Amino acid sequence: MSGDQEKERLSGEVIRSDTSAPVLPTVNPATEKPEPPKINIHPSLYVISWITLSSSVILFNKWILDTALFHFPIILTTWHLSFATLMTQILARTTHLLDGRKTVKMTGRIYLRAIVPIGLFFSLSLICGNLTYLYLSVAFIQMLKATMPVATLLASWGIGTQKPNLRVLFNVSFIVLGVIIASIGEIKFVLVGFLFQVGGIVFESIRLVMVERLLSSSEFKMDPLVSLYYFAPVCAIMNGIVSLIFEVPNLRMEDVYHVGLITLFANGCIAFMLNVSVVFLIGKTSSLVLTLCGILKDILLVFASIIIFGTHVSGLQFFGYSIALAGLMYHRFGAEGIKGFFSEGRRRWAEYGAKHPAMRKLIVIAGVMLAIVIILGGLAPTVGYNPQDAASAGKDLYNSIIGDKGTGQVTDAKKGS
């Protein structure tokens, strides 16, 4: 009995003589493979992309409607919404960017009662906003848009989503005061354009309040891209009907070819990319960063309008817009929030200067030079330019130089004779 046990014990300890034979792995090699590193994009890239795209859409629309003489703003808006409808349908079927729509309990009844009314005000705001580009400068339009929080606040009180608060009304009154001063200082003030912009702000504020009330339910949480997926089709239809009545009868193919099909396609792409960038900006940062980026974007657009389109902005306008921006910052963040932003900004600026002193000096010098150019450009008198006068002045200068040389040559010849 003991011999059998000894055999069993030894049989388990037999050492393999053939070491070249394959050995089954005890661990799955696939589990040991390291995961590929994820692409880490700095949030500042999303901020820069959104500001660039948002500014580009506004400047692009202004150029098409005003400089390129395509005076069909409703058709342009219809094209944007039709392009957005097509692209959201493609993205919904090919990517995961619109997977959020699967959590929205959307029915035909809800679409008619909630989405269609919001789409109506969205269409009206877009129509009025694009019509404004035919009459006012980009700089003045951005100054008027500073009153959007005031209009949204009043709309929320009127619809009943918020209770009236006199203290808040007093705070936002500085925004209105600054915009009024800026409007008085506007050199090329056009009442029709001003009324269109006011109408666009009113319609947009009502739309924002209605969207806020819709999204207050957990069943209708939507990011901006999913919202565009639902709103773009109905808005495209509404704007298309309006354009058929007011603009299509006057549209000629020469107007389209004058702008260029490629230009219109690029315009639609940039407008849609802006909506996509908003999703990534909010997802990678926060709504607070979006608010700060919006304020910075408006300021940059004022200066871009001065540089690109040669818009003349008076000192009174700068003063009024500064008051409006200060009131807007105080309304959004409060005194403590503004102090926190400034202290954090000073700390980061000091850290950047310690790491990159040469680049910091370069930024300061460039900022001072830009400020001098803007100030001198605003204080310089406006002089009308007439090409014929310039040409005649050039000819007079040329004749005087050639005449003097010719006279000298003739005199020398006479002396020689």
Disulfide bonds with the S-S distance in Angstrom:
none
